[in-house]
Amino acid sequence: MDRPISARRRRIVAGLGLGLAAGIAPIRIAEGASERSLRGTGDLGIVVERASGSVLIVDQSEYAAIGRVEGLGDLSHASAVFSPDQRYAFIFGRDGGLSKIDILAQNLAARVQQAGNSIGGAISDDGTLVAVSNYEPGGVRVFDAETLVLIADIPAEWPGGLSKTVGLVDAPGRRFVFSLWDAGETWIADFSQGEVPRMTRISGIGANPYDALITGDGRRYIAGLFGEDGLTALDLWQNPPTPRKILAGYGRGEEKLPVYKMPHLEGWALAGDRFALPAIGRHEILWVDAASLSEIGRTATHGQPVFAVARPDGRQVWVNFAHPLNDTLQVIDSPSGEIVATLTPGPATLHMEFTPRGHELWVSVRDAGRIDIYDTATFAKKAEIAAQDPSGIFFTARAHRIGL
């Protein structure tokens, strides 16, 4: 795409000139390439356009969409992970499609139709394996990240047949962890010894685990329960891990509200020494001590939280909400637990993504057809980008974080 050279890239060229003056060997640009065509991947990302089966490739520094890749199938509930070099994005579609996108070439590098109904995926810590969690057929399938050739098929078999699988994350040591909705179990697939996984099956997780997260250090796996009032935590440093119920009965004795949209547990926020967790079916954020996993406070919110996302330094937590109150964002000050800002980007304010150091937040406003970009210090809107029914926003910095 032929675009004017930005101020940032002019500074790069000027820096090369200074290097030559100082006697430093110049950078060699490949024959046929130009400075304008060279681009790093560190400040790039993708935006899922859910209705059109496409993704936008975006540049954080330029506040711009720089390309679009189409033909990705049903993206009504899509997520993405990145290769370690941040060049490739792996897109998990709801229709069971697994797509590999070349972010620099801006094209579809490979695609397989691996199942009938999928609910997310993960990439191994060494970047060689991509795993997909399936509703239909129930189980997890694992692919070679380079070729998308099937490496392992792990049916989620239990006495009732095949279970839907949820909460799939990567864990250190070339492992994948996931939960079985129907069976109330969590399984660990360990690929550290090769392409045939060693399986650990943990029962007693609870009724209908619907999603899960893994902490940034890779130690704790926490599953949310749809069939019970509470959650279950596993310490992955244990062998085998023992289920531990936490926050049991946090809504006991109060009238249950209809659940308009289940919170996404991977959006749980670790803010300093405590978690900020969206309460299912309630207008609250729960504060949980990160060491003891016990509740230490609550913050009343505008609506039922869907994502509670911490700024990278943990000082703020940004929250969005389920229908019909989904036009609003609230910002919570982590030390005090107080709401310090309420913003109304527009209808269907969905996914949020911080820039890697947290100075900005990108927000998809689906029904307005745009991405809004906010300054996290002043809460002022800095820019917007047009998009077709945008939902998930994923920056390449995720390539180097566990569980994202």
Helices and strands as residue ranges (DSSP letters): H 7-21, G 35-37, E 44-49, E 54-59, E 64-69, E 79-82, E 88-92, E 97-102, E 107-113, E 117-123, E 129-136, E 139-144, E 150-155, E 157-158, E 161-162, E 165-171, E 175-180, E 185-190, E 198-202, E 209-214, E 220-225, E 231-235, E 244-246, G 265-267, E 269-271, E 274-278, E 284-289, E 295-300, E 305-310, E 316-321, E 329-333, E 338-343, E 349-354, E 360-365, G 366-368, E 370-375, E 381-386, E 390-395, G 396-400
